[in-house]
Each structure stands twice: as C-alpha cells, then as structure tokens.
C-alpha cells in the first residue's frame, strides 16, 4: 500500500489529503497545529501528527509556502533520504507579486533537491488551485496535475496516487521543467490576485 505524509493542513494540504485518501493510500497529516491535523484526519481517515514527529510516508508532500521549506529540511533532514519528496510551491515574491525569488535558471524544486540530495524530488500540484483539486474539475474539464522529476519511479508513484484519487495526471518531463511549471503557477496566481479569474478556476489540459 502506498503511504503518504502530507506536511501542512491548509487549503492545499487539505485538498491533497483528500486525493490521497480517495486513492486508498495510508495517509499521515503533519501540522504545527495538532488540532487542525486531527480535524483533517478525522474527515479523511488519515492519521494526525505534530510537526517534528516521525514521517510515516514513503511519499512526503510539502504542502507549505516556499519560505517554510528550510524549516522542514532542518527538522527532518536525513528522514527525507530515499523518500519521494513532492514540492508544490510557487516561489513568488509576495512583497511585489511581480517576480519569483529563485534564480532565473533554477526553480524551487531544484533548490529543494540541492538541500535534500538523498531524496527523490518531484514537482507537482503547483499549477492547481486547492479548489480545483478538491472538486476534481476546472470548468468542465477534469483537473490535471502536471508532474516533473528526474526519477521515473518517483513520478510514477505520484501520478499513480493522483489518478487513483480521481484526477488526471501527466508526466511533464525532467525536474528542469519545474521552472516552466512554476512560471505557469505564477501566471495563474497573478491572474487570480488581479481578479481576472477565480480561485476555483485555472488552466486545464485537454486531450
């Protein structure tokens, strides 16, 4: 059975927990606020843990803002070795909302991969709003999660639980493609912040 630890119980963490639970995986929700983790766990059949507790999942989803990643790395360190680590972040400069805070030839996922070299880092979920993950649709289309990474087995594991959870998922290529995915995520965020689209909208993939 697939085992998944989701660090973060906000809107994105909640939506991804729902997908993971629907997939039949063994799910752990980790949050600083144990009560919030317990509430989410109670609604989905997951188990709850406090940030800093041992991770039980072979897949670890970082459902947190990019600035929180250093704390995750310092807290869990070697526990992430060998695990599939899923980066969902869009490293937006929220002071200006007009730039990304990683180098132009890099990505948040690449930065994380450098910090946890023993992990198999995958980029996913950053081009989706929480509402489209929770409902499983973007307009009339089924929500598609784009997945990038250098380890095919890691990507397949993420694609598998997303599809088993009722959504579409597609392989977007190597971890280098995370930069482009973050550009798409950034554009989508600016459109929503500018009230050009709703937070329940977004880009869809049609076949």
MOZI-V620473 format. One record per pair of residues at least 12 apart in sequence whose ideal C-beta (glycine too) atoms are under 10 Angstrom apart, sorted by the first residue. I is the first residue (numbers start at 1). J is the second residue. Records with the same first field share a line. If there is no record, write none. Layout:
I=J / J
This chain:
1=23 / 24 / 25 / 26 / 58
2=20 / 23 / 24 / 25 / 26 / 27 / 57 / 58 / 59 / 84 / 157 / 158 / 160 / 161 / 164
3=20 / 25 / 26 / 27 / 28 / 55 / 56 / 57 / 58 / 59 / 60 / 83
4=16 / 17 / 19 / 20 / 21 / 23 / 25 / 26 / 27 / 28 / 29 / 46 / 55 / 56 / 57 / 58 / 59 / 60 / 61 / 84 / 86 / 157 / 158 / 161
5=20 / 26 / 27 / 28 / 29 / 30 / 46 / 47 / 49 / 53 / 54 / 55 / 56 / 57 / 58 / 59 / 60 / 61 / 62 / 76 / 79 / 83 / 85
6=19 / 20 / 21 / 27 / 28 / 29 / 30 / 31 / 37 / 40 / 44 / 46 / 55 / 57 / 59 / 60 / 61 / 62 / 63 / 64 / 86 / 88
7=28 / 29 / 30 / 31 / 32 / 37 / 49 / 51 / 55 / 57 / 60 / 61 / 62 / 63 / 64 / 68 / 69 / 71 / 72 / 75 / 76 / 85 / 86
8=29 / 30 / 31 / 32 / 36 / 37 / 40 / 51 / 61 / 62 / 63 / 64 / 65 / 68 / 72 / 88
9=29 / 30 / 31 / 32 / 33 / 34 / 35 / 36 / 37 / 38 / 39 / 40 / 41 / 48 / 51 / 63
10=31 / 36 / 40 / 63 / 64 / 65 / 130
11=63 / 129 / 130 / 131 / 133 / 134 / 199
12=61 / 62 / 63 / 64 / 65 / 88 / 89 / 125 / 126 / 128 / 129 / 130 / 133 / 134
13=29 / 30 / 31 / 36 / 37 / 40 / 61 / 62 / 63 / 64 / 88 / 130
14=29 / 36 / 39 / 40 / 43 / 44 / 63 / 130 / 133 / 134
15=63 / 125 / 128 / 129 / 130 / 131 / 132 / 133 / 134 / 135 / 136 / 143
16=29 / 61 / 63 / 86 / 88 / 124 / 125 / 128 / 130 / 133 / 134 / 145 / 161 / 162 / 165
17=29 / 37 / 40 / 41 / 43 / 44 / 45 / 46 / 61 / 63 / 133
18=40 / 43 / 44 / 46 / 130 / 133 / 134 / 136 / 165 / 166
19=44 / 61 / 125 / 133 / 134 / 136 / 143 / 145 / 161 / 162 / 163 / 164 / 165 / 166 / 167 / 169
20=44 / 46 / 57 / 59 / 61 / 161 / 162 / 164 / 165
21=40 / 41 / 43 / 44 / 45 / 46 / 161 / 165
22=44 / 45 / 136 / 161 / 162 / 164 / 165 / 166 / 167
23=160 / 161 / 162 / 163 / 164 / 165 / 166 / 167
24=161 / 164 / 165
25=46 / 57 / 58 / 59 / 157 / 160 / 161 / 164 / 165
26=45 / 46 / 47 / 56 / 57 / 58
27=40 / 41 / 44 / 45 / 46 / 47 / 56 / 57 / 59 / 61 / 161
28=41 / 46 / 47 / 48 / 49 / 53 / 54 / 55 / 56 / 57 / 60
29=41 / 42 / 43 / 44 / 46 / 47 / 48 / 49 / 61 / 63
30=47 / 48 / 49 / 50 / 51 / 52 / 53 / 54 / 55 / 56 / 57 / 60 / 61 / 63 / 72 / 76
31=48 / 49 / 50 / 51 / 63 / 64
32=50 / 51 / 52 / 68 / 71
33=50 / 51
34=48 / 49 / 50 / 51 / 53
35=48
36=48
37=49 / 50 / 51 / 53
38=50
51=64 / 68 / 71 / 72 / 75 / 76
52=75 / 76
53=75
54=76 / 79
55=76 / 79 / 80 / 83
57=83 / 84
58=82 / 83 / 84 / 154 / 157
59=83 / 84 / 85 / 86 / 120 / 122 / 154 / 157 / 158 / 160 / 161
60=72 / 76 / 79 / 80 / 83 / 84 / 85 / 86 / 116 / 119
61=84 / 85 / 86 / 87 / 88 / 122 / 124 / 125 / 158 / 161
62=80 / 85 / 86 / 87 / 88 / 89 / 108 / 109 / 112 / 121 / 125
63=86 / 87 / 88 / 89 / 125 / 130
64=87 / 88 / 89
65=88 / 89 / 90 / 91 / 92 / 94
66=87 / 88 / 89 / 90 / 91 / 92 / 94 / 100 / 101 / 102 / 108 / 111 / 112 / 126 / 182
67=89 / 91 / 94 / 101
68=89
69=87 / 89 / 91 / 108 / 111 / 112 / 115 / 116
70=111 / 112 / 115
72=85 / 112 / 115 / 116
73=85 / 112 / 115 / 116 / 119
74=115
76=116 / 119
77=115 / 116 / 118
78=116 / 118 / 119
79=116 / 118 / 119
80=112 / 115 / 116 / 117 / 118 / 119 / 120 / 121
81=116 / 117 / 118 / 119 / 120
82=118 / 119 / 120
83=116 / 118 / 119 / 120 / 121 / 154
84=119 / 120 / 121 / 122 / 149 / 151 / 153 / 154 / 155 / 156 / 157 / 158
85=109 / 112 / 113 / 115 / 116 / 118 / 119 / 120 / 121 / 122 / 149 / 154
86=109 / 112 / 119 / 120 / 121 / 122 / 123 / 124 / 125 / 126 / 147 / 149 / 154 / 157 / 158 / 161
87=107 / 108 / 109 / 110 / 111 / 112 / 113 / 121 / 122 / 123 / 124 / 125 / 126 / 148 / 149 / 175 / 178 / 181 / 182
88=108 / 109 / 122 / 123 / 124 / 125 / 126 / 127 / 128 / 133 / 145 / 185
89=102 / 107 / 108 / 109 / 111 / 112 / 123 / 125 / 126 / 178 / 182 / 185
90=107 / 108 / 126 / 127 / 181 / 182 / 183 / 184 / 185 / 186 / 187 / 188 / 189
91=106 / 107 / 108 / 109 / 111 / 126 / 182 / 185 / 186
92=108 / 182 / 185 / 186 / 189 / 190 / 193
93=186
94=189 / 193
97=186 / 189 / 190 / 193 / 194
98=186 / 190
99=186
100=179 / 182 / 183 / 185 / 186
102=178 / 179 / 182
103=179
104=179
105=176 / 179
106=176 / 178 / 179 / 182
107=123 / 126 / 148 / 175 / 176 / 177 / 178 / 179 / 180 / 181 / 182 / 183
108=121 / 123 / 126 / 178 / 179 / 181 / 182 / 185
109=121 / 122 / 123 / 124 / 126 / 148 / 149 / 150 / 175 / 176 / 177 / 178 / 179 / 181 / 182
110=123 / 175 / 176 / 178 / 179 / 182
111=178
112=175 / 178
113=149 / 150 / 175 / 178
119=151 / 154
120=149 / 150 / 151 / 152 / 153 / 154 / 155 / 157 / 175
121=148 / 149 / 150 / 151 / 154 / 175 / 178
122=147 / 148 / 149 / 150 / 151 / 154 / 155 / 156 / 157 / 158 / 159 / 175 / 178
123=146 / 147 / 148 / 149 / 155 / 158 / 172 / 173 / 174 / 175 / 176 / 177 / 178 / 179 / 180 / 181 / 182 / 185
124=145 / 146 / 147 / 148 / 149 / 155 / 158 / 159 / 162 / 169 / 172 / 178 / 181
125=145 / 146 / 147 / 158 / 162 / 169 / 181 / 185
126=145 / 146 / 148 / 178 / 181 / 182 / 184 / 185 / 186 / 188 / 189
127=143 / 144 / 145 / 146 / 172 / 180 / 181 / 182 / 183 / 184 / 185 / 186 / 187 / 188 / 202 / 203 / 205
128=143 / 144 / 145 / 146 / 167 / 185 / 188 / 202 / 203
129=143 / 185 / 188 / 189 / 192 / 197 / 198 / 199 / 200 / 201 / 202 / 203
130=199 / 200
131=143 / 198 / 199 / 200 / 201 / 202
132=144 / 145 / 167 / 199 / 200 / 201 / 202 / 203 / 204
133=145 / 162 / 165 / 167 / 202
134=200
135=167 / 200
136=165 / 166 / 167 / 168
137=167 / 200 / 204
138=200 / 201 / 202 / 203 / 204 / 205
139=200 / 201 / 202 / 204
140=204 / 206
141=168 / 202 / 203 / 204 / 205 / 206 / 207
142=166 / 167 / 168 / 204 / 205 / 206
143=162 / 166 / 167 / 168 / 169 / 202 / 204 / 205
144=162 / 167 / 168 / 169 / 170 / 202 / 203 / 204 / 205 / 206 / 207
145=158 / 159 / 161 / 162 / 163 / 165 / 167 / 168 / 169 / 170 / 172 / 205
146=159 / 168 / 169 / 170 / 171 / 172 / 173 / 177 / 178 / 180 / 181 / 184 / 185 / 203 / 205
147=159 / 162 / 169 / 170 / 171 / 172 / 173 / 177 / 181
148=170 / 171 / 172 / 173 / 174 / 175 / 176 / 177 / 178 / 179 / 180 / 181 / 182
149=171 / 172 / 173 / 174 / 175 / 176 / 177 / 178
150=173 / 174 / 175 / 176
151=174 / 175
152=171 / 174
154=175
155=169 / 171 / 172 / 173 / 174 / 175
156=169 / 171
158=171
159=171
168=204 / 205 / 207
169=205
170=205 / 207
172=184
184=202 / 203
185=202 / 203
187=203
188=201 / 202 / 203
189=202
191=203
